[in-house]
Amino acid sequence: MPALGAPVRSLPTLQKLGSTVDRNLDAQAVAKEWFLGFADAMGSGNCIRIASLLLEDAFWRDMLALTWDFHTYEGRDTIQQFIADQLPKFQPSAFRIRSDLIRLYVPYDDIVCIQAFFNFETTVGYASGIFRLVPLADGSWKAHTVFTNLEDLRGFPEKIGALRNHEPYHQKWTESREREREFLDEEPRVVIIGGGQSGLTVAARLKALGTNAVVVERNRRIGDNWRNRYAALLHDTVWYDHFPYMPFPSLWPVYPPAAKLGDWLESYAQSLELNVWTSAKVTSVEPGMQGKKWSVKVVRDDGRERVFQVNHVVFALGFGSGLPNIPNIPCQAEFKGQILHSSQHKRATDHLGKKVAVIGACTSAHDICGEYVAHGIDVTMVQRSSTYVMSAKEGIPRLTGGLYLENGPPTDIADRISASFPTFLLKLVHQRVVKDLAEADREISDGLRKVGFKLNMGDDDSGPFPLIWKKGGGFHFDVGASQQIIDGKIKLKSNGGITRFTPNGLLFEDGSTLEADVVILATGYADGRTAYLQLLPSHLHDAVQPLWGLDEEGELYSVAREIGGRGSQATKVAGLWAMLGNLAMCRFHSKHVALQIKAYEEGINVDRRVD
């Protein structure tokens, strides 16, 4: 049931619109006619006319192009006010529709729309957009969604392709590369804390924009954050996870092992000549000196210290940046065996001949249990609450709308289509997708229920994405562990909560016990701000808003944004950024971070105020 005062949202079905559609219509002609009116109204600042081209319950999602922030505006009146406030600031012009990217989009028999891409310019840069038109009863078409996205800054293009460095410097390369990496001749303009996919993709984007950055990575090698975890850590398909400027080779497996991805991260940093300091740790981020916003102290394992004065610090510490979430299960000290959080689990072979209990029933728990089974180790999954489970084979193509496939659209196009769906609208779409997916996965789900595994359909029956946005967990994309549970290879304990540890295992509320030599806590992480706050002085802690989760517009709080958000205390932590997420999110949003930092550094007026 919607919260009091929340809008009642629904999909623009033909029944709701009172319309029918001839599937042989000329989508090009319809899209171009609508776009002519839209471009003219946007160029002249005619807000009333713009609003007349939208449905009453339309959405407009903007990423930096017209707000220098991430916003989703809902409802024609709200959008009209947004346009009235922002057009004078950005003065959009030079609108051009992409004739090659107009198509009739029919995800369901009762939902028909025309999807089209366009480009335009503003006073600060070059932008792209996507609109989706739906048919009305009178035969006209109006927009249900509009998406605008900043692509490049005016005067500061990425130095790629024809703009790459054309000067030969073969004999100087080794020496100059070492001096650049150690920042012997100039200070970095950005410090990036963390050398996983979040940090490296931001560094690559900044390098393309001519902004030097140092990546500080605590591990001995780039990629150790993947190598040191279990082998089945990555569940996304290879074509969903391409890196910017350097896609995966076409001969790679569909699901790369964690260690293989770790090697890729290392080669990515080397090939793109990113300046990475491994075996190094940032120990403090304090208000800066010498006219800079932040003073960042870096300590290397050999004892060398250096303090950088910079305007920008990117926290790229990943989902596990918070402290491990350790459940309060009494009598842990009585247990004679070993208790590990999943973040401490290295390899199943460490526990050969032992009995293992894994507390948790989401992705990490399934992966770890599957690895134990592969090595013939007795393992029991302890499920305390229900889990959303879908097969990766059936689920990923459906949930991504068929965008990330072997022969799908180019990744840049797929990323923008994916981003163009406002979160609240996508949730409605996924309620249908998840229902179809449940039917496709019926054999697996029926088998799991039969052995006592507790399943759910996600928040409001909308599957994994709302769970991801809300807490980054609560689901599992299955690649084989579910069948192992059904077959009894992974034992299951799901009837009753845990009362306490015993010397030899666990005691449950129903009086039953489970013997174990090792207990793995696959219980996730606490607030991701923990690691951030440990580096910042205490008087700034209140200014750091949540990192994950959705704000009132359905946008992630701090991903690809300054960590102070839009609140009154945001200026206290201006120049501190958060970048985290899966590989696809990092590929797309890393450019948003880099564009904002570049704009600040070049003196472009980044005005986030929306009147």
Secondary structure, DSSP 8 states (H G I E B T S, - for coil): ---TT--------HHHHT----TTS-HHHHHHHHHHHHHHHHHHT-HHHHHHTEEEEEEEEEESTTTSSEEEEESHHHHHHHHHHHHHHH--EEEEEEEEEEEEEEEETTEEEEEEEEEEE-SSEEEEEEEEEEE-TTS-EEEEEEEEEEEEETTB----GGGS-----TTTHHHHHHHHHHTSSS--SEEEE--SHHHHHHHHHHHHTT--EEEE--SSSTTHHHHTS-TT---S-GGGS-BTTB---TTS-SS--HHHHHHHHHHHHHHTT--EE-SEEEEEEEE-STT-SEEEEEEETTS-EEEEEESEEEE---GGGS-B-----TTGGG--SEEEEGGG---GGGGTT-EEEEE--SHHHHHHHHHHHHTT-EEEEE--S-BEEEEHHHHHHHHTTT-SSTTSS-HHHHHHHHHTS-HHHHHHHHHHHHHHHHHHTHHHHHHHHHTT--B--BGGG-BHHHHHHHHS-SEEEESSHHHHHHTTSSEEE-SS-EEEEETTEEEETTS-EEE-SEEEE---BS-THHHHHHHS-GGGGGG---SSSB-TTS-BSSBTEETTTTSTTGGGGTTEEE--S-HHHHHHHHHHHHHHHHHHHTT--------
